[in-house]
Amino acid sequence: MTHPFRYYLRVRYGECDAQRVVFNPRWADYVDIGCTEFFRALGFAEALVSGALDYQVVKLTLEWKAPARIDQVLELSIYTTKLGNTSFTVVTEFRIAGLDDLICKAENIYVNVDSKTLTKLPLSAEVRAALEAGAPGKTVDHASWE
């Protein structure tokens, strides 16, 4: 089986709390960064910058299994699980790079919107096809891991 899209990032000092683990709200930042890179890997970098493609988070669920600490490299595996008329669901699985155990799982529900009015829009055939296909085997490494 081909790996889903993967994104690597390194935990920085300022992202940790007094317990020396990644602070709760930082995980949402990681999800957002990873999903943006996922969309770039799908070929929508210019559309995101220009506003031709825009979406809003309507629900984010995080389930933690284990902490992450400063200087650890996180591997995010990102893929789409559900497509609606205007919405889509993206899952982000977090692991410490090189290890198999899941440390956190995020489920994001997005709604496709018009960038000016922020009203809901149906997913275009192009976006729908890209989300269905995903970006298997593609990797973005901002941690110099691989």
C-alpha positions in Angstrom: 0.0 0.0 0.0 1.2 3.5 -0.9 1.7 5.9 2.0 -0.8 8.8 2.2 0.6 12.3 1.9 3.2 12.9 4.6 4.4 16.1 6.2 7.4 16.4 8.6 7.9 19.1 11.1 10.2 19.6 14.1 8.7 20.6 17.5 10.2 23.9 18.5 10.8 25.2 22.1 8.1 27.9 21.9 5.5 25.3 21.0 5.9 23.5 24.4 4.2 24.2 27.7 5.5 24.1 31.3 5.2 20.3 31.2 7.7 20.4 28.3 5.3 18.8 25.9 3.6 20.3 22.8 0.9 22.7 24.2 -2.7 21.7 23.3 -3.5 24.5 20.9 -0.3 24.0 18.9 -1.7 20.7 17.6 -4.4 22.7 15.7 -1.6 24.8 14.2 0.1 21.6 13.0 -3.1 20.4 11.5 -3.6 23.7 9.7 0.0 23.7 8.3 -0.2 20.1 7.3 -3.5 20.5 5.5 -2.2 23.5 3.6 0.8 21.5 2.5 -1.6 18.7 1.5 -3.6 21.1 -0.7 -0.3 22.4 -2.2 0.6 18.7 -3.0 -2.8 18.3 -4.7 -1.8 21.1 -7.0 -3.8 24.0 -5.5 -1.0 26.3 -4.3 -1.8 29.1 -6.6 -5.6 28.8 -6.1 -5.1 29.1 -2.3 -2.9 32.2 -2.7 -5.2 33.9 -5.2 -8.4 33.0 -3.3 -9.8 30.9 -6.2 -10.0 28.1 -3.6 -11.0 28.8 -0.1 -12.5 26.8 2.8 -13.3 27.2 6.4 -13.0 24.8 9.4 -16.4 24.0 10.8 -15.2 21.2 13.2 -11.9 20.0 14.5 -11.6 17.0 16.7 -8.3 16.0 18.3 -7.6 12.7 20.1 -4.3 12.4 22.0 -2.6 9.1 22.7 0.9 10.3 23.8 2.8 13.6 24.0 5.4 15.1 21.7 8.4 17.0 23.0 10.9 19.6 21.9 13.1 18.7 19.0 11.1 15.6 18.1 10.2 15.3 14.4 6.5 14.7 13.8 5.3 12.7 10.8 1.8 13.8 9.8 -0.1 11.4 7.4 -3.0 13.3 5.8 -5.9 12.0 3.7 -9.5 12.7 2.9 -12.2 10.4 4.3 -15.5 12.0 3.3 -16.8 14.3 0.6 -20.1 16.1 0.7 -21.6 18.6 -1.6 -19.9 21.6 0.0 -17.9 19.9 2.8 -15.0 17.5 3.1 -13.3 15.7 5.9 -9.5 15.4 6.3 -7.8 13.2 8.8 -4.3 13.9 10.1 -2.5 11.1 11.9 0.6 12.1 14.0 3.5 9.9 14.8 7.0 10.5 16.0 9.0 10.1 12.8 10.4 6.6 12.5 8.0 5.1 14.9 4.7 3.3 14.2 2.6 4.3 17.2 -0.1 6.9 16.6 0.3 9.8 19.1 -2.6 12.0 18.0 -5.4 11.9 15.4 -7.2 14.9 14.1 -10.4 15.1 12.1 -11.1 18.3 10.3 -14.4 19.1 8.6 -14.1 21.9 6.1 -16.7 23.8 4.1 -15.8 25.1 0.6 -16.5 28.9 0.5 -16.4 31.9 -1.8 -13.3 33.8 -0.7 -15.1 37.2 -0.8 -18.6 36.5 0.7 -17.6 33.4 2.7 -20.8 31.7 1.5 -20.8 27.9 0.9 -20.0 26.7 -2.5 -20.2 23.2 -4.0 -16.9 21.4 -4.5 -15.7 21.8 -8.1 -15.2 18.6 -10.1 -11.4 19.3 -10.0 -11.2 19.7 -6.3 -13.5 16.7 -5.7 -11.3 14.5 -7.9 -8.1 15.7 -6.2 -9.5 15.1 -2.7 -10.6 11.6 -3.8 -7.2 10.7 -5.2 -5.2 12.3 -2.4 -1.5 12.8 -2.7 -0.2 9.2 -2.1 3.5 8.9 -1.9 4.1 12.7 -1.8 6.1 14.1 1.1 7.0 17.6 2.3 9.8 17.7 4.8 10.3 20.9 6.8 12.3 19.1 9.5 15.1 17.7 7.3 14.1 14.2 8.4 14.3 12.2 5.2 
